[in-house]
Amino acid sequence: MDTQELINSGDLELYVCGALELERSIEITQALKNNIPLQLEVQIIEETYMKLASGIAPTTNEVELFDKLQAIIGKDNSESNTSSWSNYIGWAAAVALLFGGGYLYTNNADLQENNTSLENQLVTTEQEKEILNTEVENTRQVNNDYEEALAFIKNKNTVKVNLAGQKGFESSYATAFHNPVENVTYLDVAGLPAAPQGKSYQLWSLTLNPLMPTSLGVVENSNDLLRIENTNSSEAFGITLEEYEGAEGPNLEQLYTLGVIN
Amino acid sequence: MSAQPDLLIARMKSGDQTAFTRVYDRYQEALHGVIYNIVKNRDVSEEILQDVFIKIWNNSESYDSQQGRFFTWALNISRNASIDYLRSKRHKDSLKNLSSDNFVDVLETSDDLDTATNAIYLKKWIEKLEPMCIKIIDVIFFKGFTFNDGAKELEMPSGTLKTRHRKCMMALRNMILN
C-alpha cells in the first residue's frame, strides 16, 4: 500500500481513534517513519479530533483544576522520593535553616557545605531550564517547518512528481513537490539508500525538448523535506549519484530516480 | 497544526513536572470533552480528568510510541476511566438522567456547555454533517468501539464503516481547519 492508498484507506483515522488491532497500529507507526506526507496527514486527523472533542468540554476553572492536580502529584513525588527540583530545593533550604539555627557557631563548616550544595542545585536547575527552553524552541521550529511544508503542498500551484527507481536501482524512489509560481521545489529523499562514502546524490531539473539537465545541487540523505529554490522551467527531475562535491553534468549510469511533471 | 511533542513526552516520562504541565495544557481540553461526553456531569468529568492525568503521570513510562500516538493512549485512558465510573456503584446510586445518546445530543442539551466558545463553533460545524456521520464519529471516536465492534453496532459492513468514517472526517476537518 503506497502513501496515497494508505491515506485514502481510512486506516489513519482509525489509528488515531485507537480503533485498530494492535498489530495494524504498529504497522502504521512503522509506515509513518520517514514519510512526511503521512505524518502530516495523521497530525491533521489528530487535530481535527482534538478540536471536535474540545467543543464538548465544559467551561472550567483550569487554574484551580491544575493546582489540585499538581498538589497530588507533588505529594506523590515527595512520598516516593522521585525528583522534583522545586521540592528538593525547598527541603534543602529547610535543612539549611535548621543547621543555621541550631549549629550556627559550632557547625559553620557544615552550613557552608550546605550552601554550596544549594548553589550547585540552583545551577543545575537553571541548566535544566535552559535545556527545556532549547527543546521547546526546537519543537517550535519543527512545527513551523511542518506548517510551511504543508501550506506549500496544499497550494493549488504545487504539483507532486513521483521519481521512480531506474534500472539497477529499482527499489529507490523519491518525491518532489514543485511549485512553478513560487519557484520552489520540496524534495523527499527518504526512499534513497545511504550515499556511499565520498559520494553525494545530485538533483537535476530537466527540460525534455531539448533534453537539458540543470543542477539543483547535491542533496544529503534526510528524513525531512528539503526545500530548494528552483527558477528553472522544470519538466522532469532526476537524481544521480556523483562525486561528493557534485558534477557539472549527470552521470546517467548512476541515475537512481527519474520523474516527469504531468 | 503542530506535531506530537515527542521531546516533552520524553521529558515527562523521565519525571519532569514542567514537561508534564505543558502536556496537560495541550491535551486537557480535548480529553475533558471525551470524558464529559460519556459521564455528562461537569463535576464528575473534572474529577475523572484529574484522575486521568494522575494516571498519565504515574504510568507515562508505559506509553509505547511504537503502538500509536500519545493522544490515542491518553484517549483510551480517558474513555476507560469514564466507563469505569458509569459502571460504579456511585454512579448507579445517583439520580442523573443519562438519556442523551451521542455527542450532538450532549452538545444540544447540556447546560454546562452553553457559554463555551468551542461549543458554539462545534454546533455550527455539525449542523452541516450528515446524520450518519454523527453516529459514526460518536461510536468510533467518542465511545471508543473497535473497528469491528463499531461495524456491528452501526449494522454496516466494516469496509463501508471505514470508508464512511474517512469521508465524514474529511468533511469535518475541512470545516474545522479551514
Interface residues (C-beta under 8 A of the other chain):
Chain A: N8 S9 G10 D11 E13 L14 Y15 V16 C17 G18 A19 L20 E21 L22 S25 I26 I28 T29 Q39 L40 V42 Q43 I44 I45 E46 E47 T48 Y49 M50 K51 L52 A53 S54 G55 I56 A57 P58 T59 T60 E62 L65 F66 K68 L69 Q70 I72 I73 G74 D76 N77 T82 S83 S84 S86 E128 K129 L132 E135 V136 N138 T139 V142 N143 Y146 E147 L150
Chain B: M1 S2 A3 Q4 P5 L7 L8 R11 G15 D16 Q17 T18 A19 F20 T21 R22 Y24 Y27 Q28 E29 A30 L31 H32 G33 V34 Y36 N37 R42 S45 E46 L49 Q50 F53 I54 W57 N58 S65 Q66 Q67 G68 R69 F71 T72 W73 L75 N76 F103 V106 L107 S110 D112 L113 T115 A116 N118 A119 Y121 L122 K123 W125 I137 I140 F141 F142 G144 F145 T146 F147 G150 K162 T163 H165 R166 M169 L172 R173 I176 L177
